[in-house]
């Protein structure tokens, strides 16, 4: 196959894990490079995890979590004695190639199913994103789990010793090249944050964040802000030899900033893309009219206002709209909204590019929870210093549970053992469970909630009206996707990030738009067949 082509290595017939190769005679680039949680969940969960820190890319290649493109990955991520088996496995997979050398990755947003495998790319592979996506990615790495699989922004180089990879204790942390599309947002404070090391024993070195000039290698690239459940989301259009190829990333029109998506649709219609790669997460899901953030706020005020005990709010503070909604809930019900230290770190990072981001220092209802812990990480010491007058611990929450809304996710629930609430309410206000494994997590969550005699509202597995309206999806509904696609009217549509691509084919039959659902690793020609 010659000419401009698109190969979907992740996101074909599945939700998330987008890794989409665009190439023509000029060069190659990727739209996103994320981890697919469904594929990973077939083999790994909780304490059963890939051995990235000692075996690098080996486990990921052997069970097809990384594309079979051996020249794509960092040289310090392979163990010589394992290379033969990994290469043999890669050669058997769809889409195996040895000629992939991309000029960079266009990152749509900072969810791990879109950027989580950037960690394994060669250290000189540039990433293009908004400034907001960049600082979120660094905050997640600073305050999250360590190890090679987490090294999206900066790398701790390894060397092989006795068939095992080991960290270089002497070297500095090396940042990969990162290009910021909305350079007006990149303040001196953001630049300082980019240079901060999360470790007391290592300095930050390598590339400083730079301004994106509109070209990535031979490609002209345009970016477009869109509305999603995480700030800083962007779509892209790339000029190829056969016209513009557009990629939506994840988007919606029913959020607080739906006008961004509407503007993107108008600009795409004017651009007349040859091909549109479009997310369709909710295709085939007959869930009626999507809830809005106003619905979430109003329903939560109603529930919290009638609750005398502790309220747990389960949502990710990366969803700044949801955080703002629950700050409204806290103010309306005269409670303190308490976030964990890692969430406070994220808010501080976001404030460097979005000064109006809520913070404990500026919002009287926003506080930070201090855990029982032994050694305190370097990044966390900074939080305690910055927020020293806005900290509560488990004793204070246990003494006056009715005064607090505490933000916890599923993996944070052991903290309830310290607080030991007697009753209260658990509001589930996060992403819907799309996979069987996520539904199992909901069952475990119920066990924790029942243990403390709490009410469970917003149950994602319930069809009751009482549980509806506590989450506004980050993804466009089926109708929103179809309206968007019809308005843009591309010559060819490639639906990704969906379990029901055939539903899109059915709905657009007779529209004049050629819909081609992708198969993993199989190239699609951009010209209409």
Buried (B, 14 or more C-beta within 10 A) or exposed (E): EEEBBBBBBBBBBBBBBBBBBBBBEBBBBBBBBBBBBBBBBEBBEEEEBBBBBBBBBBBBBBBBBBBBBBEBBBEBBBBEEBBEEBBEBBEEBBBBBEEBEBBBBBBBBBBBBBBBBBBBBBBEBBBBBBBBBBBBBBBBBBBBEBBBBBBBBBBBBBEBEEEBBEBEEEBBBBBBBBBBBBBEBBBEBBEEBBEBBBBEEBEBEBBEBEEBEEEBBBBEBBBBBBBBBBBBBBBBBBBBEBBBBBBBBBBBBBBBBBEBBBBBBEBBBEBEBBBBBBBBBBBBBEEEEBBBBEBBBBBBBBBBEEBEBBBBBBBBBBBBBBBBBBBBBBBBBEBBBBBBBBBBBBBBBBBBBBEEBBBBBEBEBBBBBBBEEEEEBBBBEBBBEBBEEBBBBBEBBBEEBEBBBBBBBBEBBEBBEEBEBEEBBBBBBBBBBBBEBBEEBBEEBBEBBEEBEBBBBBBBEEEEEEBBBBBBBBBBBBBBBBBBBBEBBBBBBBBBBBBBBBBBBEBBEEEEBBBBBBBBBBBBBBBEE
